[in-house]
Amino acid sequence: FWRNASYGSKHERAVCSLLTSENGWQLQMLKYMIKCLNPVLEPFLSSCPLSFVSAARRRAHAGINCVTFPLPGEGPEQQLLKPNEWSYCDYFWTDKKDPQGTTSVAGFEVLLQKQLKGKQMQKEMAEFIHERIKIEEEYAKNLSKLSLSPLAAQEEGTLGEAWTQLKKSLHDEAEVHLKFSNKLHSEVEKPLLTFRGDNFKKDLKKYDHHIADLRKQLASRYASVEKARKALADRQKDLEVKTQQLEIKLSNKTEEDIKKARRKSTQAGDDLMRCVDLYNQTQSKWFEEMVTTSMELEKLEVDRIEWIQQHLRQYTTLRHETDMFNQSTVEPVDQLLQSVDPAKDRELWVKEHKTGEVRPVDMDI
């Protein structure tokens, strides 16, 4: 058969049968024959050129939710786009099943949910700081009120001076905490609240709609490929049936009918090739946009974390300052307490309250 230079329809059918075969050994044998044997075979390959390619692709690739992925162990191993960085652009290509396993969530949707969660965490941190501010304000108010208390106001001497300074230190400490609460509001809470305002969610929706539109286009192209693939299979089957009928004389079909069926099969193959090309172009565009957009979302997350880190460090700075100022309010109290002298206090009190220094004597008869 392979040495025969004048191939008839029977031989063409044999070649087409091999081309459309799913058997691995037949495909490998045909590859070798095309490469090494008589080039006169080449004219017959044009009748179904894509069948061999599509069969090979079905063996090396798998379509998952209209996206084409390599099968495990097939083809060269893919390298990460950004090795050792755990970058978004390397780990969110496939869809993820929801906890119930009923629906799929696109990898890009997972990235968007991370952004929304980050926005929510930022808001909750601002609420936490707000509660801290309320505590500081209430504490300052109570300290100021307590500093005006008349309790032990009649204490005298050096101890009385120390006591008066202690009460005054509460007022000073209240001022420190009030300033702390004001700075917390302006330098921590407010920045956390205003970072990425309402427009942020609108921007995320733009990202979402853009990638979703590309994914819809990809699904449409994928459906066109499958439709064209089925059309090609139908045309090849029709060609095979007509050829078999002609050989066993079950039909009056002429060679012209066979050529017409072959032309339709070839056209179906060309249509499939065109659909696959359009699909690949759309998938390439989706791939590029996924890489670009995921990198943008990654940068947004880095910016968010660094922004929060900066303002939480400002919180600790203000807290240290508050401790320092609080310490300064009690230093005068410490000094006066060190100066408390019971003997001096007794002297001052006696001088102010003495009733007489002449002592009684014995009575004479």
C-alpha positions in Angstrom: 0.0 0.0 0.0 2.7 2.5 1.0 4.8 1.7 -2.0 2.0 2.3 -4.4 2.4 5.6 -6.2 -1.2 5.8 -7.4 -3.4 6.1 -4.4 -7.2 5.6 -4.8 -10.0 6.6 -2.5 -9.4 3.5 -0.3 -5.9 4.7 0.5 -7.1 8.2 1.2 -9.6 6.9 3.7 -6.9 4.9 5.4 -4.8 8.0 5.8 -7.8 10.0 7.1 -8.7 7.2 9.4 -5.2 7.4 10.9 -5.4 11.2 11.1 -8.6 11.1 13.1 -7.6 8.1 15.3 -7.3 8.5 19.0 -4.9 5.5 19.3 -1.5 6.8 20.3 0.5 4.1 18.4 -1.3 5.0 15.2 -0.6 8.7 15.6 3.0 8.0 16.3 3.3 5.7 13.3 1.7 8.3 11.0 4.1 10.9 12.2 7.0 8.7 11.3 5.5 7.8 7.9 4.8 11.5 7.0 8.4 12.4 7.9 10.3 9.5 6.3 8.2 7.9 3.6 7.2 8.8 0.1 6.2 12.6 -0.1 3.5 11.5 -2.5 1.4 11.1 0.7 1.2 14.8 1.2 -1.6 15.6 -1.2 -3.9 13.3 0.8 -3.2 15.1 4.1 -4.9 18.2 2.9 -8.3 16.6 3.1 -8.3 16.6 7.0 -5.2 18.4 8.2 -6.6 19.6 11.4 -7.9 16.3 12.6 -4.4 15.1 13.5 -3.7 18.3 15.3 -6.9 18.4 17.2 -6.5 14.7 18.2 -3.0 15.5 19.5 -4.3 18.5 21.3 -7.0 16.5 23.0 -4.3 14.2 24.2 -2.0 17.0 25.5 -4.5 19.6 26.8 -7.8 19.7 28.7 -10.4 22.4 28.7 -11.6 23.4 32.2 -14.4 25.9 32.2 -13.5 26.9 28.7 -9.8 27.5 29.6 -7.2 25.2 28.1 -4.6 23.7 30.4 -1.9 21.1 29.8 -2.5 17.6 31.1 -0.2 16.5 33.9 3.1 15.1 32.5 2.4 16.4 29.0 4.7 18.9 27.4 7.5 20.9 29.0 7.2 21.9 32.6 5.9 25.4 33.0 8.1 27.9 34.9 6.6 30.4 37.3 6.4 34.0 35.9 7.9 35.3 39.2 9.7 32.5 40.9 10.1 32.6 44.7 7.8 35.6 45.1 4.4 33.9 45.6 3.0 36.4 43.1 -0.7 36.6 42.3 0.1 36.2 38.6 1.3 32.6 39.2 -1.3 31.0 41.4 -4.9 32.0 40.4 -5.4 30.6 36.9 -7.9 27.8 37.7 -11.4 28.2 39.2 -12.0 27.3 42.8 -15.0 25.3 44.0 -17.0 26.9 46.7 -17.3 25.2 50.1 -20.5 23.4 49.0 -18.8 22.3 45.7 -21.8 23.4 43.7 -20.4 26.4 41.9 -17.0 27.6 40.8 -15.3 30.8 41.7 -12.8 32.2 39.2 -9.3 32.7 40.4 -9.5 36.4 39.6 -12.7 36.6 41.8 -10.6 35.2 44.7 -8.2 38.1 44.2 -11.0 40.6 44.2 -12.5 39.1 47.4 -9.1 39.6 49.0 -9.2 43.3 48.1 -12.7 43.7 49.6 -11.7 41.8 52.7 -8.7 44.1 53.1 -10.9 47.1 52.8 -13.2 45.6 55.5 -10.2 44.9 57.8 -9.0 48.4 57.4 -12.5 49.7 58.3 -12.6 47.5 61.4 -9.1 48.7 62.5 -10.4 52.3 62.3 -13.4 51.3 64.4 -11.0 49.7 67.0 -8.9 52.9 67.2 -12.2 54.9 67.5 -13.1 52.8 70.6 -9.6 53.4 72.0 -10.1 57.1 71.5 -13.4 57.0 73.4 -11.7 55.2 76.3 -8.9 57.9 76.3 -11.5 60.7 76.3 -13.5 59.1 79.1 -10.3 58.5 81.1 -9.2 62.1 80.6 -12.6 63.4 81.6 -12.6 61.3 84.8 -9.0 62.3 85.7 -9.9 66.0 85.3 -13.0 65.6 87.4 -11.1 63.8 90.1 -8.4 66.4 90.2 -11.0 68.9 91.4 -12.1 66.7 94.3 -12.0 68.4 97.8 -10.9 65.2 99.5 -8.0 65.8 101.9 -7.9 69.4 100.8 -7.1 70.5 104.4 -3.9 68.5 104.6 -1.1 70.9 105.7 2.6 71.3 105.6 5.0 69.6 103.2 2.6 66.6 102.9 -0.2 69.0 102.0 1.9 70.5 99.3 2.7 67.1 97.9 -1.0 66.1 98.0 -2.0 69.3 96.2 0.6 68.6 93.5 -0.6 65.0 93.1 -4.1 66.2 92.4 -2.8 68.8 90.0 -0.8 66.0 88.2 -4.1 64.3 87.5 -5.3 67.4 85.7 -2.0 67.5 83.7 -2.3 63.8 83.0 -5.9 64.3 81.8 -4.6 66.9 79.3 -1.9 64.4 78.1 -4.6 61.8 77.4 -6.9 64.2 75.7 -4.1 65.3 73.4 -3.3 61.6 72.8 -6.9 60.9 71.8 -7.0 63.9 69.5 -3.8 62.7 67.8 -5.1 59.2 67.5 -8.1 60.6 65.6 -6.1 62.8 63.2 -3.0 60.6 62.7 -4.4 57.1 62.9 -8.2 56.7 62.8 -8.9 59.3 60.1 -6.1 58.0 57.7 -7.4 54.5 58.1 -11.0 55.6 57.3 -10.1 57.8 54.3 -7.5 55.5 52.7 -9.1 54.3 49.4 -12.5 55.9 49.6 -15.8 54.9 47.9 -14.1 55.0 44.4 -12.0 52.0 45.4 -15.0 49.6 45.0 -15.9 51.2 41.7 -12.4 50.6 40.5 -12.6 46.9 41.6 -15.8 46.6 39.7 -14.1 47.9 36.5 -11.4 45.2 36.9 -14.1 42.6 37.5 -16.2 43.6 34.5 -13.1 43.7 32.2 -11.9 40.3 33.1 -15.4 38.8 33.2 -16.0 40.2 29.7 -12.9 38.5 28.4 -13.9 35.3 30.1 -17.3 35.4 28.4 -15.6 36.0 25.0 -13.4 33.0 25.8 -16.4 30.8 26.6 -18.0 31.9 23.3 -14.9 31.1 21.3 -14.7 27.7 23.1 -18.2 26.9 22.2 -17.5 27.8 18.6 -14.5 25.4 18.6 -16.6 22.6 20.0 -19.3 23.3 17.4 -16.8 23.3 14.6 -15.2 20.2 15.9 -18.5 18.4 15.8 -19.2 19.7 12.3 -15.8 18.3 11.2 -16.5 14.9 12.7 -20.0 14.8 11.0 -18.4 15.8 7.6 -15.7 13.1 8.0 -18.3 10.5 8.9 -20.4 11.5 5.9 -17.4 11.2 3.7 -16.6 7.8 5.0 -20.2 6.5 4.7 -20.4 7.7 1.1 -17.1 6.2 0.2 -18.0 2.9 1.7 -21.4 2.9 -0.2 -19.6 3.5 -3.4 -17.2 0.7 -2.9 -19.8 -1.9 -2.1 -22.1 -0.6 -4.8 -24.9 0.2 -2.4 -25.4 3.6 -3.9 -25.2 5.3 -7.2 -23.0 8.1 -5.8 -20.4 9.2 -8.3 -16.8 10.3 -7.8 -18.1 13.9 -8.0 -20.2 13.3 -4.9 -17.2 11.9 -3.1 -15.1 15.0 -4.1 -17.9 17.3 -2.9 -18.1 15.5 0.4 -14.3 15.8 0.7 -14.4 19.5 0.0 -17.0 19.9 2.7 -14.8 18.0 5.1 -11.8 20.1 4.2 -13.9 23.3 4.7 -15.0 22.0 8.0 -11.4 21.4 9.0 -10.5 25.0 7.9 -13.4 26.3 9.9 -12.2 24.4 12.9 -8.7 25.8 12.4 -10.1 29.3 12.2 -12.1 28.8 15.4 -9.2 27.5 17.3 -7.1 30.4 16.1 -9.7 32.9 17.3 -10.0 31.0 20.6 -6.2 31.1 21.1 -6.1 34.8 20.4 -8.9 35.4 22.9 -7.2 33.2 25.5 -3.9 35.0 24.9 -5.6 38.4 25.5 -7.3 37.1 28.6 -3.9 35.7 29.8 -2.2 39.0 29.3 -4.9 41.0 31.1 -4.9 38.5 33.9 -1.2 38.9 34.5 -1.4 42.7 34.2 -4.4 43.1 36.4 -3.4 40.5 39.1 -0.1 42.4 39.4 -2.0 45.6 39.9 -4.1 44.0 42.6 -0.9 42.6 44.2 0.6 46.1 44.3 -2.6 47.5 45.8 -2.4 44.9 48.6 1.2 45.8 49.3 0.3 49.5 49.4 -2.6 48.7 51.9 -0.4 46.7 54.2 2.4 49.3 54.2 -0.1 52.1 54.8 -1.6 50.3 57.8 1.8 49.4 59.1 2.9 53.1 58.9 -0.1 54.3 60.9 0.0 51.5 63.5 3.6 52.5 64.1 2.4 56.0 64.5 0.0 54.7 67.2 2.9 53.1 69.1 4.9 56.4 68.7 2.1 58.4 70.2 1.7 55.8 73.0 5.3 56.2 73.9 5.0 59.9 73.9 2.0 59.7 76.2 4.0 57.6 78.6 6.8 60.1 78.5 4.4 63.0 79.2 2.7 61.1 81.9 6.0 60.5 83.5 6.7 64.3 83.4 3.4 65.0 85.3 4.4 62.9 88.2 8.0 64.1 88.5 7.0 67.2 90.5 5.0 64.9 92.8 8.1 62.7 93.3 10.2 65.7 94.2 7.7 67.1 96.7 7.2 63.6 98.3 11.0 63.4 98.8 10.8 66.8 100.6 8.1 65.7 103.0 9.5 66.2 106.5 7.4 65.2 109.5 9.4 67.5 111.8 8.9 70.5 109.5 5.2 69.8 109.2 5.0 69.5 113.0 6.8 72.9 113.4 4.5 74.6 110.9 1.4 73.2 112.4 2.4 74.0 116.0 3.3 77.6 115.1 -0.1 78.0 113.5 -2.2 76.2 116.0 -0.3 76.5 119.3 -2.4 77.5 122.4 0.4 78.4 124.7 3.9 77.4 125.6 3.8 78.1 129.4 3.7 74.7 131.1 1.7 74.1 134.3 3.5 73.9 137.7 2.7 72.4 141.1 0.1 74.0 143.3 1.4 75.7 146.5 -0.6 75.5 149.8 
